[in-house]
Amino acid sequence: MPRQTRAEQTRAAIIRAAAEMFDRYGYGNTGLSDVVAHAGVTKGALYFHFRSKQDLAQAVVQEQHALWAAEAATVAGLETPALEALIRMSYRLARQLRVDPVVRGGIRLTLEHTFERPLPDPYLDWIAMTTQILQRAEAEADIRTNMDLDRIARFLVSSFTGLHLVAQVIDFRQHLADQVGDLWRLVLPGLIPGRKLTYYLSFVVAAGREVMPAVPGQGRQVTVTEPRTATRPS
């Protein structure tokens, strides 16, 4: 195996092990010796890639942000209406929180505010991306005009963040998909024209079933059974 490839794999293994430890125990209760043991590497290997625990934590957050951004960009790039993409994206992010320890570890580190040096705020990036998708949805006449889209984007991001934090405390996010669906069913009536409400409420159910059943052991979480409306109103 080429040396560079081996070094990249070692670095990725360290980041993943650190994310799992940070997710379980938090930044303050995780030592580098814990990460070394969990990753199955030497201290020399860890210090070759990271100068300190804070550098390692920053790498976890940056990797989490890259994973979320890649997932969001993939969904946003689909040839579908923007509002459909936004709903589908929320379920995919919920799925990442269920299955990817790097995502969970990065989120916990961000919320703990553990860094001495400032990091680019992933939540500001997330709000900006959501605003852009809402602008597309407005142009497609899927949401009402003359609305403050930046405030709506901030509300959606804040609501999703609160949902997954409460879900983690209550049941380790076992029913997060149901709660994401609840969020959309509450928000959509105030956001979209009435003639499109039935379509998008049924799309919320369909998107949840599309994304979440693939999670091992999770089962079919979206329990609401509105009929799927096949044709999106113009």
C-alpha positions in Angstrom: 0.0 0.0 0.0 1.5 3.4 -0.9 2.6 5.4 2.1 0.4 8.4 1.3 -2.7 6.2 1.1 -1.8 4.4 4.4 -1.4 7.8 6.1 -4.7 9.0 4.8 -6.4 5.9 6.1 -4.7 6.3 9.5 -5.8 9.9 9.7 -9.4 8.9 8.8 -9.4 6.2 11.4 -8.2 8.6 14.1 -10.9 11.2 13.2 -13.6 8.5 13.3 -12.4 7.1 16.7 -12.2 10.6 18.1 -15.7 11.5 16.9 -17.1 8.3 18.6 -15.4 9.2 21.8 -16.4 12.9 21.7 -20.0 11.8 20.9 -20.1 9.5 23.9 -18.2 11.4 26.5 -17.8 15.0 25.3 -14.7 17.0 24.7 -13.7 17.5 28.4 -14.0 13.8 29.3 -12.1 12.5 26.3 -8.3 12.2 26.4 -5.9 11.6 23.5 -5.0 8.3 25.2 -8.6 7.3 24.9 -8.6 8.1 21.2 -5.3 6.2 20.6 -6.7 3.1 22.3 -10.0 3.3 20.4 -8.4 3.9 17.1 -5.8 1.2 17.6 -2.9 3.4 16.6 0.2 4.7 18.4 0.6 8.1 20.0 3.3 8.8 17.4 0.7 8.2 14.6 -1.8 10.5 16.2 0.7 13.3 16.8 2.0 12.9 13.2 -1.4 14.1 12.1 -2.6 16.3 15.0 -0.7 18.6 17.3 -3.3 18.6 20.1 -6.7 17.5 21.2 -8.1 20.8 20.0 -6.6 20.2 16.5 -8.2 16.8 16.4 -11.6 18.2 17.6 -11.4 20.8 14.8 -10.7 18.1 12.3 -13.8 16.2 13.5 -16.0 19.3 13.1 -14.6 20.1 9.7 -15.2 16.5 8.5 -18.8 16.6 9.9 -19.4 19.9 8.1 -18.0 18.4 4.9 -20.2 15.4 5.2 -23.3 17.5 5.7 -22.4 19.9 2.9 -21.8 17.0 0.5 -25.2 15.4 1.4 -27.0 18.7 1.1 -25.3 19.6 -2.3 -26.3 16.2 -3.7 -29.9 16.7 -2.8 -30.0 20.3 -3.9 -28.5 19.3 -7.2 -31.3 16.8 -8.1 -33.7 17.9 -10.8 -36.6 18.2 -8.5 -38.5 21.2 -7.1 -36.5 23.1 -4.5 -39.0 22.5 -1.7 -39.0 18.8 -2.3 -35.2 18.9 -2.1 -35.3 20.8 1.2 -37.7 18.3 2.7 -35.7 15.3 1.4 -32.5 16.9 2.7 -33.9 17.2 6.3 -34.5 13.4 6.3 -31.1 12.6 4.9 -29.5 14.8 7.6 -31.6 13.0 10.2 -30.4 9.7 8.8 -26.7 10.8 9.1 -27.3 11.6 12.7 -28.5 8.1 13.3 -25.8 6.2 11.5 -22.6 8.3 11.3 -20.5 8.9 14.5 -18.5 11.6 12.8 -21.6 13.7 12.3 -22.8 13.1 15.8 -19.3 13.9 17.3 -18.9 17.0 15.2 -22.4 18.3 16.3 -21.7 17.7 19.9 -18.3 19.5 19.7 -19.9 22.5 17.9 -22.6 22.8 20.6 -20.1 22.5 23.4 -18.2 25.6 22.2 -14.9 24.0 23.2 -12.5 25.8 20.8 -10.1 28.6 21.7 -9.7 29.5 18.1 -12.9 30.4 16.1 -14.2 28.0 13.6 -16.3 28.8 10.5 -19.8 28.5 11.8 -21.4 25.5 10.1 -24.8 26.7 11.2 -24.4 30.0 9.3 -23.5 28.0 6.2 -26.5 25.7 6.7 -28.8 28.8 7.0 -27.3 30.3 3.9 -27.9 27.2 1.9 -31.4 26.8 3.2 -32.1 30.5 2.2 -30.9 29.8 -1.3 -33.2 26.7 -1.6 -36.1 28.7 -0.4 -35.4 31.4 -2.9 -35.6 28.7 -5.6 -38.8 27.5 -4.1 -40.2 31.0 -4.2 -39.3 31.3 -7.9 -41.1 28.0 -8.5 -44.2 29.4 -6.8 -44.1 26.7 -4.1 -43.9 29.1 -1.2 -45.7 32.4 -0.7 -44.0 35.6 -1.9 -42.9 38.6 0.2 -41.7 36.4 3.0 -38.4 36.9 4.9 -36.6 33.8 3.7 -33.5 34.3 5.8 -35.6 34.3 9.0 -37.5 31.3 7.8 -34.2 29.5 7.0 -32.9 30.4 10.5 -36.1 29.1 12.1 -36.0 25.8 10.1 -32.3 25.2 11.0 -32.9 26.1 14.7 -36.0 23.8 14.8 -34.2 20.9 13.3 -31.3 21.4 15.7 -33.6 21.4 18.7 -35.5 18.4 17.5 -32.4 16.2 17.2 -31.0 17.4 20.5 -34.2 16.6 22.4 -34.5 13.3 20.5 -31.0 12.3 21.6 -31.8 12.9 25.2 -35.2 11.1 25.1 -34.5 8.0 23.0 -31.1 8.4 21.2 -32.9 9.7 18.1 -34.8 6.4 17.5 -37.9 8.3 16.3 -36.2 11.4 14.8 -37.8 10.8 11.4 -41.3 11.0 12.9 -40.3 14.3 14.5 -38.9 15.7 11.3 -42.2 14.9 9.7 -44.0 16.6 12.5 -41.9 19.7 11.9 -42.9 19.9 8.3 -46.5 19.3 8.9 -46.5 22.2 11.3 -44.5 24.6 9.1 -45.9 23.9 5.6 -49.4 25.3 6.1 -47.9 28.7 6.9 -45.3 28.6 4.1 -46.9 27.3 0.9 -50.0 28.2 -1.1 -53.1 26.3 -0.1 -53.6 24.6 -3.4 -50.3 22.8 -2.9 -50.7 21.8 0.7 -52.1 18.4 0.1 -49.4 17.5 -2.3 -46.5 18.6 0.0 -48.0 17.0 3.1 -48.1 13.7 1.3 -44.6 14.3 0.0 -43.3 14.6 3.5 -44.5 11.1 4.2 -43.1 9.8 1.0 -39.7 11.4 1.5 -39.5 9.9 5.0 -40.2 6.5 3.7 -37.7 6.9 0.9 -34.8 7.9 3.2 -35.2 6.5 6.7 -36.1 2.7 6.3 -32.5 2.1 5.0 -31.2 2.7 8.6 -30.3 -0.7 10.2 -32.7 -1.6 13.0 -34.7 1.6 12.6 -37.7 0.2 10.9 -40.3 2.3 9.2 -40.6 5.4 11.4 -42.9 7.6 9.4 -46.3 6.5 10.8 -48.6 9.1 9.2 -50.5 7.6 6.3 -51.9 10.5 4.2 -52.4 9.4 0.6 -49.5 10.3 -1.8 -50.6 12.9 -4.3 -48.7 12.1 -7.5 -49.1 15.3 -9.4 -47.6 18.6 -8.1 -50.0 21.4 -8.6 -48.8 24.2 -10.9 
